[in-house]
Amino acid sequence: MIKGIGTDLTDQRRIQRAFNRFGDRFVAKVLCIAEIDVFRSMGSDRKRVAYLAKQFAAKEAVVKAMGTGFRQGITMRQIEIKRQSTGAPAVRLHDRALRRATELGVSVWSISLSDDGDYSLAFVTAEGA
């Protein structure tokens, strides 16, 4: 049963401006430790900004699917968007985000990410019994 859906469209130019202004502080606010490692391993700034924008969009879509937004103590760092061995994205929650999803009965997440030009798009479904 679908418990919620969420989508987000992020302008990579806006993420670039935030990164230029705040640097590592912005990265640390958006990404968890594992994601920061991936971010740092990317060669070019363009790839880094595209990755950061995709992660940002994905996390926004996840909290929209939960219906919470970033309230109730849920932060971006508690939502991890990782890649499966196939390259497909997957959602992994931590701390309050995980507790809230459990309270809502969410046990399965589906996520799709895409880039086109200066935009990154995320679409998420939250499912449970």
Backbone as JSON Lines, residues from 0, in Angstrom:
{"i":0,"aa":"M","n":[0.84,-1.17,0.0],"ca":[0.0,0.0,0.0],"c":[0.9,1.24,0.0]}
{"i":1,"aa":"I","n":[0.57,2.18,-0.84],"ca":[1.35,3.42,-0.89],"c":[0.96,4.31,0.29]}
{"i":2,"aa":"K","n":[1.94,4.68,1.07],"ca":[1.74,5.55,2.23],"c":[1.96,7.01,1.88]}
{"i":3,"aa":"G","n":[2.79,7.24,0.86],"ca":[3.05,8.62,0.45],"c":[3.91,8.67,-0.78]}
{"i":4,"aa":"I","n":[3.82,9.8,-1.48],"ca":[4.69,10.06,-2.62],"c":[5.32,11.43,-2.44]}
{"i":5,"aa":"G","n":[6.49,11.59,-2.99],"ca":[7.15,12.89,-2.91],"c":[7.98,13.12,-4.15]}
{"i":6,"aa":"T","n":[8.05,14.37,-4.55],"ca":[8.88,14.72,-5.7],"c":[9.55,16.06,-5.42]}
{"i":7,"aa":"D","n":[10.7,16.26,-6.03],"ca":[11.39,17.54,-5.89],"c":[12.22,17.8,-7.13]}
{"i":8,"aa":"L","n":[12.2,19.05,-7.56],"ca":[13.0,19.52,-8.68],"c":[13.96,20.56,-8.13]}
{"i":9,"aa":"T","n":[15.25,20.31,-8.28],"ca":[16.28,21.2,-7.73],"c":[17.1,21.8,-8.86]}
{"i":10,"aa":"D","n":[17.28,23.12,-8.79],"ca":[18.09,23.85,-9.75],"c":[19.55,23.73,-9.32]}
{"i":11,"aa":"Q","n":[20.37,23.1,-10.14],"ca":[21.78,22.91,-9.8],"c":[22.51,24.24,-9.64]}
{"i":12,"aa":"R","n":[22.05,25.27,-10.32],"ca":[22.69,26.59,-10.18],"c":[22.49,27.14,-8.77]}
{"i":13,"aa":"R","n":[21.34,26.87,-8.17],"ca":[21.09,27.31,-6.79],"c":[21.99,26.56,-5.82]}
{"i":14,"aa":"I","n":[22.17,25.26,-6.07],"ca":[23.06,24.46,-5.24],"c":[24.5,24.95,-5.4]}
{"i":15,"aa":"Q","n":[24.89,25.28,-6.63],"ca":[26.23,25.82,-6.89],"c":[26.46,27.1,-6.1]}
{"i":16,"aa":"R","n":[25.47,27.99,-6.1],"ca":[25.61,29.25,-5.34],"c":[25.75,28.99,-3.85]}
{"i":17,"aa":"A","n":[24.95,28.07,-3.32],"ca":[25.04,27.73,-1.89],"c":[26.4,27.12,-1.57]}
{"i":18,"aa":"F","n":[26.88,26.24,-2.45],"ca":[28.19,25.63,-2.25],"c":[29.3,26.67,-2.32]}
{"i":19,"aa":"N","n":[29.21,27.58,-3.27],"ca":[30.22,28.65,-3.39],"c":[30.24,29.53,-2.14]}
{"i":20,"aa":"R","n":[29.07,29.78,-1.6],"ca":[28.97,30.68,-0.44],"c":[29.38,30.0,0.87]}
{"i":21,"aa":"F","n":[28.91,28.77,1.07],"ca":[29.09,28.12,2.37],"c":[30.08,26.95,2.35]}
{"i":22,"aa":"G","n":[30.45,26.47,1.18],"ca":[31.45,25.41,1.07],"c":[31.12,24.15,1.84]}
{"i":23,"aa":"D","n":[32.1,23.68,2.6],"ca":[31.95,22.42,3.34],"c":[30.84,22.46,4.38]}
{"i":24,"aa":"R","n":[30.5,23.64,4.89],"ca":[29.37,23.73,5.84],"c":[28.07,23.31,5.17]}
{"i":25,"aa":"F","n":[27.88,23.74,3.93],"ca":[26.67,23.36,3.18],"c":[26.68,21.86,2.9]}
{"i":26,"aa":"V","n":[27.81,21.36,2.47],"ca":[27.93,19.92,2.19],"c":[27.61,19.12,3.45]}
{"i":27,"aa":"A","n":[28.15,19.52,4.6],"ca":[27.93,18.8,5.85],"c":[26.49,18.9,6.33]}
{"i":28,"aa":"K","n":[25.77,19.91,5.91],"ca":[24.36,20.04,6.29],"c":[23.48,19.11,5.45]}
{"i":29,"aa":"V","n":[23.87,18.89,4.2],"ca":[23.05,18.11,3.27],"c":[23.41,16.63,3.28]}
{"i":30,"aa":"L","n":[24.69,16.3,3.32],"ca":[25.14,14.92,3.14],"c":[25.54,14.25,4.45]}
{"i":31,"aa":"C","n":[25.27,12.95,4.54],"ca":[25.78,12.16,5.67],"c":[27.24,11.77,5.35]}
{"i":32,"aa":"I","n":[27.91,11.16,6.29],"ca":[29.34,10.87,6.14],"c":[29.63,10.02,4.91]}
{"i":33,"aa":"A","n":[28.86,8.96,4.69],"ca":[29.09,8.1,3.52],"c":[28.91,8.87,2.22]}
{"i":34,"aa":"E","n":[27.93,9.76,2.19],"ca":[27.69,10.56,0.98],"c":[28.81,11.58,0.77]}
{"i":35,"aa":"I","n":[29.34,12.12,1.85],"ca":[30.46,13.07,1.75],"c":[31.67,12.37,1.11]}
{"i":36,"aa":"D","n":[31.91,11.12,1.48],"ca":[33.01,10.37,0.87],"c":[32.82,10.24,-0.64]}
{"i":37,"aa":"V","n":[31.6,9.95,-1.07],"ca":[31.31,9.86,-2.51],"c":[31.52,11.22,-3.17]}
{"i":38,"aa":"F","n":[31.0,12.26,-2.54],"ca":[31.12,13.63,-3.05],"c":[32.58,14.01,-3.26]}
{"i":39,"aa":"R","n":[33.42,13.71,-2.28],"ca":[34.84,14.08,-2.36],"c":[35.6,13.27,-3.4]}
{"i":40,"aa":"S","n":[35.09,12.09,-3.72],"ca":[35.78,11.24,-4.7],"c":[35.51,11.65,-6.14]}
{"i":41,"aa":"M","n":[34.57,12.55,-6.34],"ca":[34.22,12.97,-7.7],"c":[35.26,13.95,-8.22]}
{"i":42,"aa":"G","n":[35.61,13.79,-9.48],"ca":[36.7,14.57,-10.06],"c":[36.43,16.05,-10.25]}
{"i":43,"aa":"S","n":[35.35,16.39,-10.9],"ca":[35.13,17.79,-11.26],"c":[34.09,18.46,-10.37]}
{"i":44,"aa":"D","n":[34.16,19.78,-10.3],"ca":[33.16,20.54,-9.54],"c":[31.77,20.34,-10.14]}
{"i":45,"aa":"R","n":[31.68,20.25,-11.44],"ca":[30.38,20.05,-12.1],"c":[29.73,18.75,-11.63]}
{"i":46,"aa":"K","n":[30.52,17.68,-11.57],"ca":[29.99,16.39,-11.1],"c":[29.6,16.48,-9.63]}
{"i":47,"aa":"R","n":[30.4,17.17,-8.84],"ca":[30.1,17.32,-7.41],"c":[28.78,18.07,-7.21]}
{"i":48,"aa":"V","n":[28.61,19.16,-7.94],"ca":[27.38,19.95,-7.79],"c":[26.17,19.14,-8.27]}
{"i":49,"aa":"A","n":[26.3,18.41,-9.36],"ca":[25.19,17.58,-9.85],"c":[24.83,16.51,-8.81]}
{"i":50,"aa":"Y","n":[25.84,15.89,-8.21],"ca":[25.61,14.89,-7.16],"c":[24.92,15.53,-5.96]}
{"i":51,"aa":"L","n":[25.42,16.66,-5.52],"ca":[24.84,17.36,-4.37],"c":[23.39,17.74,-4.64]}
{"i":52,"aa":"A","n":[23.1,18.22,-5.84],"ca":[21.74,18.6,-6.21],"c":[20.81,17.39,-6.23]}
{"i":53,"aa":"K","n":[21.3,16.27,-6.74],"ca":[20.48,15.06,-6.77],"c":[20.18,14.55,-5.36]}
{"i":54,"aa":"Q","n":[21.2,14.57,-4.5],"ca":[20.99,14.13,-3.13],"c":[20.01,15.06,-2.42]}
{"i":55,"aa":"F","n":[20.15,16.36,-2.65],"ca":[19.26,17.36,-2.06],"c":[17.82,17.09,-2.5]}
{"i":56,"aa":"A","n":[17.6,16.92,-3.8],"ca":[16.26,16.67,-4.32],"c":[15.68,15.38,-3.74]}
{"i":57,"aa":"A","n":[16.5,14.35,-3.65],"ca":[16.04,13.06,-3.13],"c":[15.58,13.18,-1.68]}
{"i":58,"aa":"K","n":[16.34,13.89,-0.87],"ca":[16.0,14.02,0.54],"c":[14.73,14.86,0.72]}
{"i":59,"aa":"E","n":[14.57,15.89,-0.09],"ca":[13.34,16.68,-0.08],"c":[12.15,15.79,-0.45]}
{"i":60,"aa":"A","n":[12.31,14.96,-1.46],"ca":[11.23,14.07,-1.9],"c":[10.87,13.05,-0.82]}
{"i":61,"aa":"V","n":[11.87,12.55,-0.1],"ca":[11.62,11.58,0.98],"c":[10.76,12.2,2.08]}
{"i":62,"aa":"V","n":[11.11,13.39,2.54],"ca":[10.31,13.99,3.63],"c":[8.93,14.4,3.15]}
{"i":63,"aa":"K","n":[8.79,14.72,1.88],"ca":[7.46,14.99,1.33],"c":[6.63,13.72,1.32]}
{"i":64,"aa":"A","n":[7.24,12.59,0.97],"ca":[6.53,11.31,0.98],"c":[6.1,10.93,2.4]}
{"i":65,"aa":"M","n":[6.91,11.3,3.39],"ca":[6.55,11.04,4.79],"c":[5.51,12.04,5.29]}
{"i":66,"aa":"G","n":[5.38,13.16,4.59],"ca":[4.43,14.19,5.02],"c":[4.92,15.03,6.18]}
{"i":67,"aa":"T","n":[6.21,14.99,6.45],"ca":[6.74,15.71,7.61],"c":[7.5,16.97,7.25]}
{"i":68,"aa":"G","n":[8.1,17.0,6.06],"ca":[9.07,18.05,5.79],"c":[10.22,17.87,6.78]}
{"i":69,"aa":"F","n":[11.06,18.87,6.87],"ca":[12.17,18.8,7.82],"c":[11.73,19.42,9.14]}
{"i":70,"aa":"R","n":[10.83,18.7,9.81],"ca":[10.35,19.08,11.14],"c":[10.49,17.86,12.03]}
{"i":71,"aa":"Q","n":[10.07,18.0,13.25],"ca":[10.1,16.89,14.2],"c":[11.51,16.34,14.38]}
{"i":72,"aa":"G","n":[12.51,17.21,14.23],"ca":[13.89,16.81,14.44],"c":[14.52,16.04,13.3]}
{"i":73,"aa":"I","n":[13.83,15.95,12.16],"ca":[14.38,15.25,11.0],"c":[15.29,16.2,10.23]}
{"i":74,"aa":"T","n":[16.5,15.72,9.93],"ca":[17.46,16.53,9.18],"c":[17.87,15.79,7.91]}
{"i":75,"aa":"M","n":[18.48,16.52,7.0],"ca":[18.94,15.91,5.75],"c":[19.97,14.81,6.0]}
{"i":76,"aa":"R","n":[20.8,14.99,7.02],"ca":[21.86,14.01,7.29],"c":[21.3,12.67,7.77]}
{"i":77,"aa":"Q","n":[20.04,12.64,8.19],"ca":[19.41,11.39,8.64],"c":[18.83,10.59,7.48]}
{"i":78,"aa":"I","n":[18.89,11.16,6.29],"ca":[18.4,10.49,5.08],"c":[19.6,10.23,4.18]}
{"i":79,"aa":"E","n":[19.88,8.98,3.95],"ca":[21.02,8.6,3.1],"c":[20.5,8.05,1.78]}
{"i":80,"aa":"I","n":[21.0,8.6,0.7],"ca":[20.67,8.1,-0.63],"c":[21.92,7.42,-1.15]}
{"i":81,"aa":"K","n":[21.86,6.1,-1.22],"ca":[23.03,5.34,-1.65],"c":[22.74,4.68,-2.98]}
{"i":82,"aa":"R","n":[23.76,4.13,-3.57],"ca":[23.61,3.43,-4.84],"c":[23.77,1.93,-4.6]}
{"i":83,"aa":"Q","n":[22.85,1.16,-5.16],"ca":[22.94,-0.29,-5.1],"c":[24.03,-0.75,-6.08]}
{"i":84,"aa":"S","n":[24.36,-2.02,-6.04],"ca":[25.41,-2.54,-6.93],"c":[25.05,-2.34,-8.4]}
{"i":85,"aa":"T","n":[23.77,-2.24,-8.69],"ca":[23.3,-2.01,-10.07],"c":[23.41,-0.54,-10.47]}
{"i":86,"aa":"G","n":[23.67,0.33,-9.5],"ca":[23.71,1.76,-9.75],"c":[22.4,2.46,-9.41]}
{"i":87,"aa":"A","n":[21.35,1.68,-9.18],"ca":[20.05,2.26,-8.83],"c":[20.12,2.89,-7.44]}
{"i":88,"aa":"P","n":[19.43,4.01,-7.24],"ca":[19.45,4.66,-5.93],"c":[18.57,3.91,-4.93]}
{"i":89,"aa":"A","n":[18.89,4.05,-3.66],"ca":[18.12,3.44,-2.58],"c":[18.1,4.4,-1.4]}
{"i":90,"aa":"V","n":[17.03,4.34,-0.62],"ca":[16.86,5.19,0.56],"c":[17.23,4.4,1.8]}
{"i":91,"aa":"R","n":[18.03,5.02,2.66],"ca":[18.35,4.44,3.97],"c":[18.18,5.55,5.0]}
{"i":92,"aa":"L","n":[17.35,5.29,6.0],"ca":[17.05,6.3,7.01],"c":[17.78,6.0,8.31]}
{"i":93,"aa":"H","n":[18.02,7.06,9.07],"ca":[18.7,6.96,10.36],"c":[17.95,7.8,11.4]}
{"i":94,"aa":"D","n":[18.15,7.45,12.65],"ca":[17.68,8.25,13.79],"c":[16.2,8.61,13.7]}
{"i":95,"aa":"R","n":[15.88,9.89,13.87],"ca":[14.48,10.32,13.9],"c":[13.75,10.07,12.6]}
{"i":96,"aa":"A","n":[14.43,10.18,11.49],"ca":[13.79,9.91,10.2],"c":[13.34,8.45,10.14]}
{"i":97,"aa":"L","n":[14.18,7.54,10.6],"ca":[13.83,6.12,10.63],"c":[12.67,5.87,11.58]}
{"i":98,"aa":"R","n":[12.72,6.47,12.77],"ca":[11.63,6.28,13.74],"c":[10.31,6.78,13.17]}
{"i":99,"aa":"R","n":[10.33,7.94,12.53],"ca":[9.1,8.51,11.97],"c":[8.55,7.62,10.85]}
{"i":100,"aa":"A","n":[9.41,7.14,9.98],"ca":[8.95,6.26,8.9],"c":[8.35,4.98,9.47]}
{"i":101,"aa":"T","n":[8.97,4.45,10.52],"ca":[8.45,3.24,11.17],"c":[7.08,3.52,11.77]}
{"i":102,"aa":"E","n":[6.93,4.67,12.44],"ca":[5.62,5.05,13.0],"c":[4.55,5.14,11.92]}
{"i":103,"aa":"L","n":[4.94,5.59,10.75],"ca":[4.0,5.73,9.63],"c":[3.73,4.41,8.92]}
{"i":104,"aa":"G","n":[4.47,3.37,9.29],"ca":[4.29,2.06,8.68],"c":[4.99,1.9,7.35]}
{"i":105,"aa":"V","n":[5.99,2.74,7.09],"ca":[6.73,2.66,5.83],"c":[7.83,1.61,5.98]}
{"i":106,"aa":"S","n":[7.82,0.63,5.08],"ca":[8.84,-0.41,5.12],"c":[9.59,-0.54,3.79]}
{"i":107,"aa":"V","n":[9.06,0.06,2.74],"ca":[9.69,-0.04,1.42],"c":[9.72,1.35,0.78]}
{"i":108,"aa":"W","n":[10.9,1.69,0.27],"ca":[11.07,2.96,-0.44],"c":[11.44,2.67,-1.88]}
{"i":109,"aa":"S","n":[10.85,3.41,-2.8],"ca":[11.25,3.36,-4.2],"c":[11.64,4.78,-4.59]}
{"i":110,"aa":"I","n":[12.74,4.9,-5.33],"ca":[13.23,6.23,-5.69],"c":[13.77,6.23,-7.11]}
{"i":111,"aa":"S","n":[13.49,7.31,-7.8],"ca":[14.03,7.52,-9.14],"c":[14.66,8.91,-9.17]}
{"i":112,"aa":"L","n":[15.87,9.0,-9.73],"ca":[16.59,10.26,-9.83],"c":[16.94,10.53,-11.29]}
{"i":113,"aa":"S","n":[16.91,11.8,-11.66],"ca":[17.26,12.16,-13.04],"c":[17.85,13.55,-13.09]}
{"i":114,"aa":"D","n":[18.7,13.78,-14.08],"ca":[19.27,15.11,-14.36],"c":[18.87,15.49,-15.78]}
{"i":115,"aa":"D","n":[18.66,16.77,-15.99],"ca":[18.51,17.3,-17.34],"c":[18.97,18.75,-17.32]}
{"i":116,"aa":"G","n":[20.04,19.02,-18.02],"ca":[20.58,20.38,-18.02],"c":[20.96,20.82,-16.62]}
{"i":117,"aa":"D","n":[20.37,21.9,-16.17],"ca":[20.68,22.47,-14.85],"c":[19.75,21.97,-13.75]}
{"i":118,"aa":"Y","n":[18.96,20.94,-14.01],"ca":[17.98,20.49,-13.04],"c":[18.18,19.04,-12.63]}
{"i":119,"aa":"S","n":[17.88,18.77,-11.36],"ca":[17.89,17.41,-10.83],"c":[16.49,17.12,-10.29]}
{"i":120,"aa":"L","n":[15.99,15.93,-10.59],"ca":[14.64,15.54,-10.21],"c":[14.68,14.26,-9.39]}
{"i":121,"aa":"A","n":[13.85,14.22,-8.35],"ca":[13.7,13.01,-7.55],"c":[12.22,12.7,-7.4]}
{"i":122,"aa":"F","n":[11.89,11.42,-7.5],"ca":[10.53,10.95,-7.26],"c":[10.62,9.76,-6.32]}
{"i":123,"aa":"V","n":[9.81,9.79,-5.25],"ca":[9.89,8.78,-4.2],"c":[8.49,8.26,-3.88]}
{"i":124,"aa":"T","n":[8.39,6.95,-3.66],"ca":[7.18,6.38,-3.07],"c":[7.56,5.7,-1.77]}
{"i":125,"aa":"A","n":[6.69,5.86,-0.78],"ca":[6.83,5.22,0.52],"c":[5.7,4.2,0.62]}
{"i":126,"aa":"E","n":[6.06,2.95,0.89],"ca":[5.06,1.88,0.91],"c":[5.13,1.09,2.21]}
{"i":127,"aa":"G","n":[4.02,0.48,2.56],"ca":[3.96,-0.35,3.75],"c":[2.68,-1.16,3.75]}
{"i":128,"aa":"A","n":[2.54,-1.98,4.78],"ca":[1.36,-2.86,4.88],"c":[0.1,-2.08,5.14]}
